């Protein structure tokens, strides 16, 4: 077993990272609705490569609590700074968006709001409740921040019981300080374990590759996530959002991603999505069973 992820000595993206433009009647219809009503989906704002596939299967991702984050992670393209005031009618707006788009499975995420005493957890819980009122047939995944590990804020999400609660570890232990800056590797693991031990049926986490991690470190991370009782793991390729962000250290090959998937399944995860274009919400609806 090699100690390094496979490194491709090139500056251009390899062929396996090229994607086709989304097409199809369902995608076109949903895109028209998003544009007409100015709906805020991460799918469009983040130019997700899987948008056409996910929308075609009735899945979409929405971001709440604004678009300015209180943290300055080296990998993330979201703006950093002083966030705007909380919009208390946002839960109803998101619920309406899901209704208009006829979404079967919604993924909700947010920026970090360390400026708020509750970390934004009240809006989080109210959003889940508003979606359920307006869309009783829609299932939910909540991709949450760490809430600085404060249990009362985490409890608000556990109490409204979305089908899946997800929190991304993002990278291996050694690279956490550089990649996530204000976050802590063990705190994220503690959050995931606490959620599961509180009775949550499904927990999920994701990591990015291509930041300079070794194969041994990736496997150690998978072991750590399994010990935190995580059910579902996503593994994807890091892509640099801008020149100001961390550079891509290497492009991991499809065969290496396949190997990590096999290792993850051998460890006992219920689902492992592993591939260059995999993102946190990729095939999210399939993780419910």
C-alpha positions in Angstrom: 0.0 0.0 0.0 1.5 3.3 -1.1 1.8 6.1 1.5 1.0 8.9 -1.0 -2.2 9.6 -3.0 -1.5 9.4 -6.7 0.0 12.7 -7.9 -0.6 13.9 -11.5 2.1 16.4 -12.5 0.0 18.8 -14.5 -1.6 22.2 -13.9 -4.7 21.6 -16.0 -7.6 19.5 -14.8 -7.4 15.9 -15.8 -10.0 14.4 -18.2 -12.0 12.8 -15.4 -12.8 16.2 -13.9 -14.5 17.4 -17.1 -18.3 17.4 -16.9 -21.2 17.8 -19.4 -23.5 20.8 -19.1 -26.8 19.9 -17.3 -29.6 19.2 -19.7 -33.1 17.8 -19.7 -36.7 19.0 -19.3 -36.6 18.7 -15.5 -33.4 20.7 -15.2 -34.7 23.4 -17.6 -38.0 23.7 -15.8 -36.3 24.0 -12.3 -33.8 26.5 -13.7 -36.6 28.6 -14.9 -38.3 28.6 -11.5 -35.1 29.4 -9.7 -34.5 32.4 -12.0 -38.1 33.6 -12.0 -38.4 33.6 -8.2 -34.7 34.4 -7.4 -34.4 31.3 -5.3 -31.1 30.8 -3.5 -29.7 27.3 -4.1 -26.1 26.2 -3.5 -26.5 24.2 -6.7 -26.5 27.3 -8.8 -24.5 29.7 -6.7 -21.8 27.1 -6.3 -21.9 25.9 -9.9 -22.1 22.3 -8.7 -21.0 19.8 -11.4 -23.8 17.4 -10.3 -26.7 20.0 -10.5 -28.4 18.4 -13.5 -28.2 14.9 -12.1 -29.5 15.9 -8.6 -32.3 18.2 -9.9 -33.4 15.4 -12.2 -33.8 13.2 -9.2 -35.7 15.8 -7.2 -32.8 16.9 -4.9 -31.5 20.4 -4.2 -29.3 22.2 -1.7 -30.2 25.5 0.0 -28.0 27.8 2.1 -29.4 29.7 5.1 -28.2 32.5 7.4 -26.8 34.7 4.6 -23.7 34.3 2.4 -21.0 35.9 4.6 -19.2 33.5 6.9 -17.5 34.4 10.2 -14.7 31.9 9.5 -12.0 32.1 6.8 -11.3 28.5 5.7 -8.5 28.2 3.2 -10.6 26.0 0.8 -14.0 27.7 0.8 -15.2 30.2 -1.8 -17.8 31.8 0.6 -17.1 35.4 1.5 -15.7 36.1 5.0 -16.5 39.1 7.1 -19.2 40.6 9.3 -22.5 38.9 8.4 -25.8 40.8 7.9 -28.6 40.6 10.4 -30.6 37.4 10.6 -33.7 37.3 8.4 -36.3 35.8 10.7 -38.7 35.1 7.7 -36.0 33.0 6.0 -37.4 29.6 7.1 -40.7 30.4 5.3 -38.8 31.6 2.2 -36.8 28.3 2.0 -39.9 26.3 2.6 -41.6 28.1 -0.3 -38.7 27.6 -2.6 -38.8 23.8 -1.9 -42.6 23.9 -2.6 -42.2 25.7 -5.9 -39.4 23.4 -7.1 -41.3 20.3 -5.9 -38.2 19.0 -4.2 -38.4 15.5 -2.9 -35.2 15.6 -0.8 -33.7 18.9 0.4 -30.2 19.5 1.8 -29.9 22.6 4.0 -26.6 24.1 4.8 -25.3 27.4 6.2 -22.3 29.6 6.8 -20.8 29.7 10.2 -22.4 32.3 12.4 -20.0 32.6 15.4 -21.3 36.1 15.9 -24.6 34.8 17.2 -25.0 33.4 20.7 -27.0 30.5 19.4 -24.7 30.0 16.4 -27.8 30.3 14.1 -29.3 27.1 15.6 -32.7 28.7 16.2 -33.1 29.6 12.5 -31.8 26.2 11.7 -34.6 24.5 13.7 -37.3 26.8 12.5 -36.3 26.1 8.9 -36.7 22.4 9.3 -40.1 22.9 10.9 -41.2 25.4 8.2 -40.2 23.0 5.4 -42.1 20.2 7.1 -45.3 22.3 7.4 -45.2 23.3 3.7 -43.8 20.1 2.3 -44.8 17.2 4.5 -43.5 14.7 1.9 -40.0 16.1 1.6 -37.2 14.5 3.4 -34.3 16.5 4.8 -30.6 16.5 5.4 -29.0 19.3 7.4 -25.4 19.9 6.7 -24.5 21.9 9.9 -21.5 23.9 11.2 -19.9 22.7 14.4 -21.7 25.4 16.6 -18.3 25.6 18.4 -19.3 22.3 20.0 -22.0 23.9 22.2 -24.4 21.1 22.9 -27.5 23.3 23.4 -27.2 24.6 19.9 -26.6 21.1 18.5 -29.6 19.8 20.5 -31.9 22.2 18.6 -31.2 20.2 15.4 -31.5 16.9 17.1 -34.9 17.8 18.5 -36.4 18.6 15.1 -35.0 15.3 13.8 -34.1 15.7 10.2 -33.7 12.4 8.4 -29.9 13.0 8.2 -27.6 15.3 10.1 -24.3 15.9 8.4 -21.2 17.8 9.5 -18.1 17.8 7.3 -14.6 17.0 8.7 -13.3 18.3 5.4 -9.6 17.1 5.7 -7.2 15.0 7.6 -6.0 15.8 11.1 -2.5 17.2 10.0 -4.0 19.7 7.5 -7.0 20.9 9.6 -5.3 24.0 11.0 -4.3 25.1 7.5 -7.5 24.1 5.7 -10.2 25.0 8.3 -8.3 27.5 10.5 -10.9 28.2 13.2 -12.2 24.6 13.3 -10.8 21.7 15.3 -10.5 18.1 14.0 -11.5 16.5 17.3 -14.3 18.9 18.0 -15.9 18.0 14.7 -15.6 14.3 15.6 -17.1 15.0 19.0 -20.0 16.8 17.4 -20.7 13.9 15.1 -20.5 11.3 17.9 -22.7 13.3 20.2 -25.4 13.6 17.5 -25.4 9.9 16.9 -25.4 9.0 20.6 -28.3 11.3 21.1 -30.5 9.1 18.9 -30.1 10.5 15.4 -30.8 7.7 12.9 -28.4 8.8 10.2 -25.2 10.9 10.5 -22.9 11.9 7.7 -19.6 13.6 7.0 -17.3 14.4 4.1 -13.7 15.0 3.2 -11.8 16.6 0.3 -8.7 15.1 -1.3 -5.9 16.8 -3.2 -4.6 19.1 -0.4 -1.5 17.2 0.3 -2.8 14.4 2.5 -1.3 10.9 2.3 -3.2 7.6 1.8 -2.3 6.6 5.3 -3.9 9.8 6.6 -7.0 9.3 4.6 -7.5 5.8 6.0 -6.8 7.1 9.5 -9.5 9.7 9.0 -12.0 7.1 7.8 -11.2 5.1 11.0 -11.8 8.3 13.1 -15.2 8.9 11.4 -16.2 5.3 12.0 -15.2 5.5 15.7 -17.4 8.6 15.8 -20.3 6.3 14.7 -20.8 8.1 11.3 -23.0 6.2 8.9 -22.3 7.9 5.6 -19.1 9.4 4.1 -18.5 11.4 1.0 -15.0 11.8 -0.5 -14.3 14.2 -3.3 -11.6 16.2 -5.1 -10.7 19.7 -3.8 -10.7 22.4 -6.5 -9.3 25.8 -5.8 -12.1 28.4 -5.9 -9.6 31.3 -6.6 -6.0 32.3 -6.5 -6.4 33.5 -2.9 -7.3 30.0 -1.8 -5.2 26.9 -1.1 -3.7 25.4 -4.2 -4.5 21.9 -5.4 -1.6 19.7 -4.3 -2.6 16.8 -6.5 -5.4 15.3 -8.5 -6.5 12.0 -7.1 -7.1 9.3 -9.8 -10.5 7.5 -10.2 -8.8 4.2 -9.2 -7.6 5.8 -5.9 -11.1 7.1 -5.2 -12.5 3.6 -5.8 -9.9 2.2 -3.4 -11.0 4.6 -0.7 -14.6 3.6 -1.3 -13.8 -0.1 -0.9 -11.8 0.6 2.3 -14.8 2.6 3.7 -17.3 -0.1 3.0 -15.0 -2.7 4.6 -14.9 -0.5 7.7 -18.7 -0.7 7.9 -20.0 2.6 6.6 -23.6 2.2 5.2 -22.7 4.4 2.2 -19.5 5.7 0.8 -19.6 8.2 -2.1 -16.1 8.5 -3.5 -15.1 10.2 -6.7 -13.5 13.3 -8.1 -16.8 15.1 -8.6 -18.5 13.9 -5.4 -19.8 16.8 -3.2 -21.5 16.7 0.2 -25.0 16.4 -1.2 -24.2 14.0 -4.1 -26.8 11.3 -4.3 -28.1 12.5 -0.9 -31.6 11.0 -1.4 -30.1 7.6 -1.7 -28.6 7.8 1.8 -32.0 7.6 3.5 -32.6 3.8 3.2 
